[in-house]
Amino acid sequence: MDSILVPCLSETLKIYDLHSVRIQNRIRDLESIILSDKELNDDEVRSTLNKILDQMINEASLTDADRAIIFSREKFFTPGTVIGDYELNKRGLHLFRLTAATLIDYRRRATLGYLSSDITRAFAASGFWLCHNFLEPGQLQVVKNEISGIPNAENKTNKTLVFGKKTSNTLRSTMALHQDRKFLEILAITSGMAMDRDLQSHISNSAFIQTVVHQDSSQDVQKNIHRDTFHPAFKWWFFLEKTYMKKGPFVYGPGSNRLTPTRMAWEYRQSVDLTSEQVNKDSYDYGHKEGSFRANKDDLVELNVVPQPIEVPANTLLIANVQGFHCRGDAQPGTLRRSLHGSIRRLAPLSTNGL
Ligand SMILES: [Fe+2]
């Protein structure tokens, strides 16, 4: 088994908990089944996962509605819900979802024939991919001119959405990017999606011109290092202009996409602490409780994550697996950072089919 490509290796996982042995054995079951060469359709995968889940949580009964949530991409640890249940997380529910989704992401890449790609290998090792000189120089200038009239906004709005517009004479070249084979191929390989109409429409609906107007870092939760969710998820930026320290570049912990035994034990502990009434959770911002776990300085040391600013020249496409730790870099308040930006996040991360 290729240790660069396989995203998690639980061999030395130690949780030090009453339920440890049962959890560790079930995580190993997940690995051996999902990583096996055996052909399994999505129904077979789901029924296998349900069996492993039942063994892991041992006698705690789940309704069909609970299972539907567990198999969804829901990430909020809301009290009173199955995801926010202390006892289930103590028995390993969060670790089950995290590991299963990550292994299934690997299996999908294998099925799609992406494992032999150099991009896949580099992306698996670091968690991000850079494509420099993405557009021809003439084309870059045309796109820059086209989007210069788009108003500043940090989030997607009707005015900042570019590909989703039905027709637009003023954005003709920018919209053509959406049909660009190189663009689609890179996004498909890095996100582990089939290069099909579903991916294209997903990109269409999510891409927009993002203008970050930097604020004081204490006002911007995007500047706290975090990982977005429990499953592999992807964000991309096409930087039309050079993005260097002064502009507050994207910051990423290289390799933090990988589920090391230390990371798995840390994730387990966060899920238990978050759902426990005994533990004070106020040391992290609200995103932590929403399932986008924050990492403080001690966490980064424990996880061996060293965040690095990713400075890029103009005309660079950057894609990152935001299951790894990242944040928005700091910059002088008032500085602008503009890019074409989008997100690729699967609807059913524990399923081997579809988006
Ligand atoms: Fe994020």
Boltz pocket constraint, residues with backbone or C-beta under 6 A from the ligand:
constraints:
  - pocket:
      binder: B
      contacts: [[A, 226], [A, 227], [A, 228], [A, 322], [A, 326]]
      max_distance: 6.0
